[in-house]
Amino acid sequence: MTEKIFKFRPETPEQRIVWEVIFLIIVIIAIGLFGSLSSINVIYTIIITIIFSCQIILRFIFFNQKGDWIFFFIGVLAGGGNDLSSMLNGVYQYTSITIVPFLSGLLPLWMIFFWGQVFLVFRKIFNLKWFKGDEFKKDGKLLGGWVNYKLIFDIIILVILRIAIYRTYYLEWWIPALIYGLIIGIRFLIFRPKKNQIFIIIILPYAFIFEGLMVSFGLYIYINPSFLGMPIWLFLWWIFLVPCLLKEIFDRIEYLINK
């Protein structure tokens, strides 16, 4: 049985994204069935946790790609950490009852690790031909060529945007949206998106639909939602974060793994 499964091990970027999405759909179905119920009874949080744990273990056993663990743990630290910070600042609220006492009133433990799986999906998307772009090359200017001015600029924008949303999320919907729009617009004027980054932006509705599903399933609630249960500033946040900062960092990690 194991030999038959290994015959289906993905070899191309297209095959890898298909399998990644299949495992992601398992979690989406689990949240669709038990997401709203987990706000009533902790047993449903436990069920989602078990389903998530089983599928992610099977995914790494049978369809792991070299370097996936790196991206998974970066997702746990960066995505889960950002999620936890948003909870502490009140930007949105998870409804699911947690099984971990110190996360009570914040978010379920499995959600922190789920961000690792989301980052794996981003990795597979970035490696598709249309979205890959030029391979990273160390230019030798900053920190041995690992850092350039664009990356520094984007990290600064990341910090500014997070501080801005923590201070404005409770205001009228257009205020944080305007702030995000102006800052990101300036960024795109200074460093114009490359062709592959534009393609990544074009397909970003998959991320909006996914998060909209999570909200409709009752997993969490945003303050001042405008469309699909989400605020406008969030759409702008994804448009900056995914094709710019994440892609820049992922390219450097891929370079390190390949070397």
Helices and strands as residue ranges (DSSP letters): H 2-6, H 13-34, G 37-39, H 42-63, H 68-74, I 75-79, H 80-89, E 92-94, G 101-103, H 109-126, H 129-132, G 143-145, H 149-168, H 174-190, H 195-202, H 205-216, E 220-222, H 232-240, I 241-246, H 247-258
